[in-house]
Amino acid sequence: MKKHTFPKEERLCNKRLIDDLFRNGSSFFVYPYRVTSLRVEGVSPKLQVLLSVPKRRFRYAVQRNLLKRRMREAYRLQKNERLYPALESQPFGMILAIRYVGNEVLDYAVMYARMADVLRKLGNEIEIP
């Protein structure tokens, strides 16, 4: 059993990869998340993720940080059972941007359930090339 961790290596920080992701990636929407994904060859961890909450919708850093913490936790707890099994058998890796686009601060339970929907949809997308 894998540990439920979200180490620095799995965070998307490379500016070139981020530009490629938003220029060439495909996206879908599961309220309150907009997910942009791109298949890439030769990424060292097979999956890298960028989580963001816009300053335009949430003026106060306290709210943005709360939402990012909840998103990170929901992703961290579910990635091993939903995404990694589908990615391990593939020759490519993926980079993702998960953006919070809701207008209000949602409960953690709702965010967790929606993150499960997002990861399930991504897992299905990976398995169907």
N, C-alpha and C positions, 0 to 999 in steps of 0.2 A: 504494500500500500504506500502510495506517495504521500509525502507530507503536504499539508495545505500551506504553502508558502508563496510569496510573491517577491522573489529576489530582484535586485537591481538589473541583472542580465535580461530579465523578461520585460523590462520597461523600455518602451520605444523612445530613444533619446537622439538618434542619429538624424540630423537635419535633412540629409539627402533622402533618406528613407521616408521621412515624414512628407517631404515635398512630393515624392513619387506616389505615396499613398493618396494624397488629396488630389493629385493630378490624374492618376490612372486607375484608382481604386473604384470598386463598385460599392454602393451603399444601400441600406434598407433601414426601415424605421419600425421600432417596437416601442410604443410610448412607455416611458419618457426618454428613450435612448435613440440616437441616430448612430448607426454603426457603419463605418467605412472599412472595407477589407481589401487586401491585395495579396496575391500569391507571389512569393519571391523565392529565388534559388539561392542557396548558400547563406542563409541566416543562421548564426551560431546556435542560439536557442531556436527551436522550430517555431516558436510563437512569441511575438513581441507586441505589447499592448500600450496604448496611450489613452489615459482617462482624463476627460476635461469637463469643466463646468464654466459656462460663459459669464464674464463679468457684466455683460450687458443685461442679462436677466437677473443676476443676483449681485447686487451692489456691494454687499457686505462680505468680507473675506470669511467671516465666521460661518455664514451659510454655505459658501462655496466649499470650504474645508470640510464641513459636515457631510455635504453631498458626496464629495470625492472619497471621504473615509468610508461611507456606506457603500458606494460603488465598488471600491477596492475590496472590501470585505465580502460582498456578494460574489464578485468575480473569483476571488481567491478560494472560497469554499467550494465552488462548483466547477472550476476549470478542469480538474483531474478526471472527473467522471463524464464530462460532456465533450470537451475539446481534444484533449490529449490522445485518447484512444483512436479517434478518427485521423489525427495528424501523424501518428507514429508509423502507419503503413504507407504514407505518401512520400514521394521523393522531394517535395517542395516544402517550404515553410510559409508562414503567414504573418503579416503585420496588420494590426487592427487599431482603429481609433474609435473609442466609445465615448460619445458626447451626450451629456445630459441636456435635453431640450425642453423639459417640462417648465412650467411657469411657477410652480410652488414646490416647497420642500415636502416630499412624500415620506411616508413611514418606511422603515427599513424592510418590513415584511413585504410590502408592495414592490420595492426596488429589487429585493431578492427574487421574487417570483418572476418579474419582468426580465431580470438578468438570466434566469433559467431559460426563458423563451428565446432570448438572444443567442445564448450558447447552443441551445438545441438547433436553432435555425442555421447557425454557423457550422455545426457538426454535420448536418445534412448537406450543406453546400460543399463541404470538403469531400465527403464521400462520393458525391455525384460530380465527376469532373466535366 
